[in-house]
Amino acid sequence: MKKHRKLFSIASALLLALAALPGTALAAEAESAEPAQGTQPSAILYPAEVRTSEENGVIRLEKVYYLSTRDDPAAIPTGDFDREGRHYTLLDVLKNDLSETDTRDYIEVVTLESSTKDMGEIIQTLEPEREITTEDGYTGVLKPDYTKITVEAAGYKTSSWTVSATRTYPNLSDADASLIPKSITDSGRTLTLADVDWQEAGEFYNATASYTGTASGRSVTGYTVTVEYSGEVAKTSCDTVIYTAVFSAGNASHGETHLEDDGSQQEPASDSGGSIAGKLAVTAIAGLAALGMIGYVGWRGYKYIRDKKRGYV
């Protein structure tokens, strides 16, 4: 009976271990697959073409990548790898720049308002350079041509004001206003008599006459500044650069053949897909082994009870 209880305890422990095994394996996988905090996944480039050739017994494998001028060719995998029983080592990386750029001179006329016509102050208000994109896709940076700046009055306003002048008329026979001119011309303006100041000088009179009138004129309200920005603009018609990584083949060490990895060589733990599949396989094998052990223990327990009932034990 004690032996039977011992076998039953062993079977129970195996069942508990089997139930906990898949969860433990998956939890461990999830923990190992989670990227470290603050790290960015590395960008891996994959070839658009893979070509293999043989010449004079030397096997070459070429991986062709089509990149843009903005892509970083440093991301192209160049590490050794094994494929179909051969070990490949990088010989060279070839570059074929197919990008085409069309350039031309470009002028943009800019107008702006100014409260002054002083050229020094105007230049300080201008942008030192302007980024431009044309309607047909050309881009570039333009700079002002200071020798071609023009300044014109943007508008005028008319204003008027009062002007005055005095005239002295001596030795008049009488203090009679009719002896004084009713209007005069001063600086091209016609002024009319406004007042007369009389002074007696013996038998004669001296008169000081005051004349007033209105003057008008135009003043500038502001200025329009015109400046040319000029420079070279460019347009890329083809943005493709072809990189070819050339590898030379030899026999793989120990006759082993591995799947090719187009990425940089990494530690096995970084292959999350393969790691999950491998651990699930291990879990399944362990489960089958545990079930076999349980069956064996159960059979031994059954055989023991049967033999005891028959009196063999």
TORTIBA-110908 format. One record per residue (C-alpha): residue number from 0; residue in three letters; chain; y, z, x. Coordinates in steps of 0.05 Angstrom, whole numbers, plus 5000, padded with zeros to 4 digits. Each point is the difference from the previous one (the first is absolute). Layout:
BEGIN
[NUM,ALA,A,[Y,Z,X]]
...
# end
This chain:
BEGIN
[0,MET,A,[5000,5000,5000]]
[1,LYS,A,[5048,5016,5056]]
[2,LYS,A,[4986,4933,5032]]
[3,HIS,A,[5013,4965,4934]]
[4,ARG,A,[5068,5036,4992]]
[5,LYS,A,[5018,4981,5071]]
[6,LEU,A,[4985,4926,4987]]
[7,PHE,A,[5041,5003,4935]]
[8,SER,A,[5059,5030,5038]]
[9,ILE,A,[4997,4945,5052]]
[10,ALA,A,[4999,4947,4945]]
[11,SER,A,[5060,5032,4965]]
[12,ALA,A,[5040,5001,5065]]
[13,LEU,A,[4984,4927,5013]]
[14,LEU,A,[5024,4981,4930]]
[15,LEU,A,[5066,5037,5010]]
[16,ALA,A,[5010,4967,5068]]
[17,LEU,A,[4986,4932,4969]]
[18,ALA,A,[5051,5012,4944]]
[19,ALA,A,[5055,5020,5049]]
[20,LEU,A,[4986,4945,5052]]
[21,PRO,A,[5035,4940,4966]]
[22,GLY,A,[5063,5039,4983]]
[23,THR,A,[5004,5027,5071]]
[24,ALA,A,[4991,4931,5031]]
[25,LEU,A,[5053,4968,4955]]
[26,ALA,A,[5049,5057,5012]]
[27,ALA,A,[4991,4993,5074]]
[28,GLU,A,[5010,4925,4994]]
[29,ALA,A,[5064,5008,4959]]
[30,GLU,A,[5027,5049,5051]]
[31,SER,A,[4985,4954,5059]]
[32,ALA,A,[5026,4937,4964]]
[33,GLU,A,[5067,5031,4983]]
[34,PRO,A,[5053,4976,5051]]
[35,ALA,A,[5037,5051,5042]]
[36,GLN,A,[5066,5021,4969]]
[37,GLY,A,[5059,4960,5026]]
[38,THR,A,[4958,4942,5028]]
[39,GLN,A,[5008,4928,4977]]
[40,PRO,A,[4940,4954,4992]]
[41,SER,A,[5001,4947,5055]]
[42,ALA,A,[5011,4929,4978]]
[43,ILE,A,[4941,4955,5019]]
[44,LEU,A,[5006,4925,5003]]
[45,TYR,A,[4941,4957,4980]]
[46,PRO,A,[4990,4930,5027]]
[47,ALA,A,[5009,4938,4957]]
[48,GLU,A,[4949,4962,5041]]
[49,VAL,A,[4943,5018,5048]]
[50,ARG,A,[4974,4944,5046]]
[51,THR,A,[4942,5003,5048]]
[52,SER,A,[4988,4950,5056]]
[53,GLU,A,[4955,4993,5061]]
[54,GLU,A,[5015,4962,5064]]
[55,ASN,A,[4959,5001,5064]]
[56,GLY,A,[4960,5059,4974]]
[57,VAL,A,[5063,5041,4986]]
[58,ILE,A,[5009,5022,4928]]
[59,ARG,A,[5071,5008,4973]]
[60,LEU,A,[5021,5031,4934]]
[61,GLU,A,[5071,4987,4975]]
[62,LYS,A,[5034,5040,4945]]
[63,VAL,A,[5061,4965,4971]]
[64,TYR,A,[5057,5038,4967]]
[65,TYR,A,[5058,4970,4961]]
[66,LEU,A,[5060,5047,5005]]
[67,SER,A,[5074,4995,4983]]
[68,THR,A,[5055,5011,5051]]
[69,ARG,A,[5011,5069,4969]]
[70,ASP,A,[4927,5023,5011]]
[71,ASP,A,[4981,5041,5060]]
[72,PRO,A,[4945,4965,5041]]
[73,ALA,A,[4982,5066,5032]]
[74,ALA,A,[4959,5015,4936]]
[75,ILE,A,[4951,4945,5019]]
[76,PRO,A,[4933,5033,5019]]
[77,THR,A,[4983,4987,5073]]
[78,GLY,A,[4944,5050,5012]]
[79,ASP,A,[4929,4983,5022]]
[80,PHE,A,[4947,4991,4945]]
[81,ASP,A,[4927,4981,4992]]
[82,ARG,A,[4978,4943,4955]]
[83,GLU,A,[4933,4965,4991]]
[84,GLY,A,[4971,5031,5062]]
[85,ARG,A,[5059,4985,5045]]
[86,HIS,A,[5056,5043,5028]]
[87,TYR,A,[5069,4968,4995]]
[88,THR,A,[5058,5016,5046]]
[89,LEU,A,[5072,4976,4993]]
[90,LEU,A,[5022,4945,5048]]
[91,ASP,A,[5068,4982,4974]]
[92,VAL,A,[5046,4997,4939]]
[93,LEU,A,[5033,4932,4990]]
[94,LYS,A,[5065,4990,4962]]
[95,ASN,A,[5021,4936,4964]]
[96,ASP,A,[5069,5008,4970]]
[97,LEU,A,[5008,4952,4942]]
[98,SER,A,[5064,5030,4974]]
[99,GLU,A,[5058,4952,4991]]
[100,THR,A,[5073,5021,4993]]
[101,ASP,A,[5058,4954,4982]]
[102,THR,A,[5070,5022,5022]]
[103,ARG,A,[5069,4974,4984]]
[104,ASP,A,[5073,5020,5005]]
[105,TYR,A,[5030,5032,4939]]
[106,ILE,A,[5071,5018,4978]]
[107,GLU,A,[5019,5046,4943]]
[108,VAL,A,[5072,5004,4977]]
[109,VAL,A,[5021,5070,4977]]
[110,THR,A,[5065,5017,4965]]
[111,LEU,A,[5028,5070,4989]]
[112,GLU,A,[5065,5032,4977]]
[113,SER,A,[5047,5036,5047]]
[114,SER,A,[5065,5039,4991]]
[115,THR,A,[5025,4977,5068]]
[116,LYS,A,[5004,4937,5041]]
[117,ASP,A,[4995,5037,5066]]
[118,MET,A,[4942,4967,5036]]
[119,GLY,A,[4980,5062,5039]]
[120,GLU,A,[4991,5041,4936]]
[121,ILE,A,[4964,4943,4966]]
[122,ILE,A,[4948,4993,5056]]
[123,GLN,A,[4984,5074,4995]]
[124,THR,A,[4981,4992,4927]]
[125,LEU,A,[4951,4942,5013]]
[126,GLU,A,[4924,5010,5005]]
[127,PRO,A,[4978,4989,5072]]
[128,GLU,A,[4938,4962,4975]]
[129,ARG,A,[4968,4979,4935]]
[130,GLU,A,[4926,4990,4984]]
[131,ILE,A,[4991,4937,4960]]
[132,THR,A,[4944,4968,4960]]
[133,THR,A,[5014,4930,4975]]
[134,GLU,A,[4975,4969,4935]]
[135,ASP,A,[4949,4958,5038]]
[136,GLY,A,[4970,5060,5036]]
[137,TYR,A,[5036,5001,5067]]
[138,THR,A,[5018,5069,5028]]
[139,GLY,A,[5044,5023,5057]]
[140,VAL,A,[5059,5042,5024]]
[141,LEU,A,[5070,4971,4999]]
[142,LYS,A,[5062,5024,5037]]
[143,PRO,A,[5074,4988,4984]]
[144,ASP,A,[5040,4946,5036]]
[145,TYR,A,[5066,5037,5013]]
[146,THR,A,[5035,4936,5022]]
[147,LYS,A,[4993,4970,4930]]
[148,ILE,A,[5028,5057,4958]]
[149,THR,A,[5054,4978,4951]]
[150,VAL,A,[5047,5045,4960]]
[151,GLU,A,[5038,4976,4938]]
[152,ALA,A,[5042,5035,4948]]
[153,ALA,A,[4958,5017,4940]]
[154,GLY,A,[5060,5007,4952]]
[155,TYR,A,[5073,5015,4991]]
[156,LYS,A,[5044,5041,4955]]
[157,THR,A,[5073,4990,4982]]
[158,SER,A,[5050,5058,5002]]
[159,SER,A,[5076,5007,4991]]
[160,TRP,A,[5053,5049,5022]]
[161,THR,A,[5076,5012,4997]]
[162,VAL,A,[5045,4978,5058]]
[163,SER,A,[5074,5016,5010]]
[164,ALA,A,[5059,4979,5044]]
[165,THR,A,[5074,5018,5008]]
[166,ARG,A,[5061,4958,5013]]
[167,THR,A,[5071,5023,5020]]
[168,TYR,A,[5061,4963,4975]]
[169,PRO,A,[5066,5025,5033]]
[170,ASN,A,[5074,4988,4986]]
[171,LEU,A,[4994,4985,4927]]
[172,SER,A,[5064,4997,4960]]
[173,ASP,A,[4973,5041,4944]]
[174,ALA,A,[4940,5042,4981]]
[175,ASP,A,[4975,4946,4955]]
[176,ALA,A,[4925,4987,4994]]
[177,SER,A,[5013,4928,4986]]
[178,LEU,A,[5019,4993,5073]]
[179,ILE,A,[4929,5019,5020]]
[180,PRO,A,[4943,4947,5000]]
[181,LYS,A,[4950,5013,4945]]
[182,SER,A,[4940,4980,5043]]
[183,ILE,A,[4981,4988,5072]]
[184,THR,A,[4941,4970,5039]]
[185,ASP,A,[4965,5047,5048]]
[186,SER,A,[4938,4981,5041]]
[187,GLY,A,[4987,4944,4952]]
[188,ARG,A,[5005,5044,4939]]
[189,THR,A,[5054,4999,4947]]
[190,LEU,A,[5031,5068,4987]]
[191,THR,A,[5048,5018,4944]]
[192,LEU,A,[5058,5048,5001]]
[193,ALA,A,[4981,5070,4981]]
[194,ASP,A,[5060,5043,5019]]
[195,VAL,A,[5068,4999,5036]]
[196,ASP,A,[5032,5056,5040]]
[197,TRP,A,[5076,4993,5007]]
[198,GLN,A,[5043,5029,5055]]
[199,GLU,A,[5077,4995,5001]]
[200,ALA,A,[5031,4978,5066]]
[201,GLY,A,[5076,5001,4993]]
[202,GLU,A,[5020,4941,4957]]
[203,PHE,A,[4929,4971,5002]]
[204,TYR,A,[4930,5020,4977]]
[205,ASN,A,[4933,4999,5037]]
[206,ALA,A,[4937,4990,4958]]
[207,THR,A,[4928,5017,5018]]
[208,ALA,A,[4953,4963,4952]]
[209,SER,A,[4926,5017,4989]]
[210,TYR,A,[4951,4945,4981]]
[211,THR,A,[4928,5007,4976]]
[212,GLY,A,[4943,4953,4986]]
[213,THR,A,[4924,4994,4995]]
[214,ALA,A,[4952,4976,5055]]
[215,SER,A,[4927,4981,4992]]
[216,GLY,A,[4941,4982,5045]]
[217,ARG,A,[4924,4994,5007]]
[218,SER,A,[4954,5046,5039]]
[219,VAL,A,[4926,4992,5020]]
[220,THR,A,[4951,5041,4959]]
[221,GLY,A,[4941,4992,5048]]
[222,TYR,A,[4963,4952,5047]]
[223,THR,A,[4936,4960,4998]]
[224,VAL,A,[4961,4999,5065]]
[225,THR,A,[4950,4944,5015]]
[226,VAL,A,[4950,5008,5057]]
[227,GLU,A,[4940,4958,5022]]
[228,TYR,A,[4935,5035,5019]]
[229,SER,A,[4955,4955,5042]]
[230,GLY,A,[4934,5004,5035]]
[231,GLU,A,[4929,4973,5003]]
[232,VAL,A,[4951,5008,4942]]
[233,ALA,A,[4925,4988,5002]]
[234,LYS,A,[4944,4986,4951]]
[235,THR,A,[4925,5007,5016]]
[236,SER,A,[4960,4943,4970]]
[237,CYS,A,[4933,5023,5028]]
[238,ASP,A,[4984,5073,5014]]
[239,THR,A,[4930,4996,5028]]
[240,VAL,A,[4974,5022,5068]]
[241,ILE,A,[4926,4988,5016]]
[242,TYR,A,[4965,5051,5045]]
[243,THR,A,[4930,4986,5027]]
[244,ALA,A,[4961,5057,5030]]
[245,VAL,A,[4947,4970,5048]]
[246,PHE,A,[4938,5041,5016]]
[247,SER,A,[4943,4986,5049]]
[248,ALA,A,[4929,5019,4983]]
[249,GLY,A,[4945,5035,5040]]
[250,ASN,A,[4934,5034,4980]]
[251,ALA,A,[5010,5063,4960]]
[252,SER,A,[4980,5064,5037]]
[253,HIS,A,[4929,5025,4985]]
[254,GLY,A,[4989,4940,4955]]
[255,GLU,A,[5038,5033,4942]]
[256,THR,A,[5037,4959,4949]]
[257,HIS,A,[5058,5030,4962]]
[258,LEU,A,[5045,4975,4945]]
[259,GLU,A,[5065,4971,5024]]
[260,ASP,A,[5061,5043,4989]]
[261,ASP,A,[5065,4961,4996]]
[262,GLY,A,[5040,5064,5007]]
[263,SER,A,[5012,5040,5062]]
[264,GLN,A,[4939,5040,5024]]
[265,GLN,A,[4999,5066,4964]]
[266,GLU,A,[4958,5062,4997]]
[267,PRO,A,[4941,4996,4951]]
[268,ALA,A,[5031,5055,4958]]
[269,SER,A,[5058,4954,4982]]
[270,ASP,A,[4953,4951,4963]]
[271,SER,A,[5005,5034,4933]]
[272,GLY,A,[4959,4948,4961]]
[273,GLY,A,[4941,5001,5048]]
[274,SER,A,[5003,5075,5007]]
[275,ILE,A,[4995,5011,4925]]
[276,ALA,A,[4941,4953,4994]]
[277,GLY,A,[4965,5033,5059]]
[278,LYS,A,[5009,5070,4974]]
[279,LEU,A,[4977,4981,4930]]
[280,ALA,A,[4937,4970,5032]]
[281,VAL,A,[4989,5064,5039]]
[282,THR,A,[5009,5039,4936]]
[283,ALA,A,[4948,4957,4964]]
[284,ILE,A,[4950,5007,5056]]
[285,ALA,A,[5010,5075,5002]]
[286,GLY,A,[4990,5003,4925]]
[287,LEU,A,[4935,4961,5003]]
[288,ALA,A,[4975,5045,5056]]
[289,ALA,A,[5018,5062,4959]]
[290,LEU,A,[4965,4972,4939]]
[291,GLY,A,[4938,4986,5042]]
[292,MET,A,[5001,5071,5027]]
[293,ILE,A,[5007,5028,4929]]
[294,GLY,A,[4941,4958,4977]]
[295,TYR,A,[4959,5023,5058]]
[296,VAL,A,[5017,5074,4988]]
[297,GLY,A,[4986,4992,4926]]
[298,TRP,A,[4932,4968,5013]]
[299,ARG,A,[4981,5056,5049]]
[300,GLY,A,[5021,5052,4949]]
[301,TYR,A,[4960,4967,4945]]
[302,LYS,A,[4939,4994,5045]]
[303,TYR,A,[5005,5074,5019]]
[304,ILE,A,[5003,5023,4927]]
[305,ARG,A,[4942,4954,4981]]
[306,ASP,A,[4956,5024,5058]]
[307,LYS,A,[5017,5073,4984]]
[308,LYS,A,[4978,4991,4928]]
[309,ARG,A,[4934,4970,5024]]
[310,GLY,A,[4990,5058,5048]]
[311,TYR,A,[5006,4958,5063]]
[312,VAL,A,[5057,5043,5026]]
# end
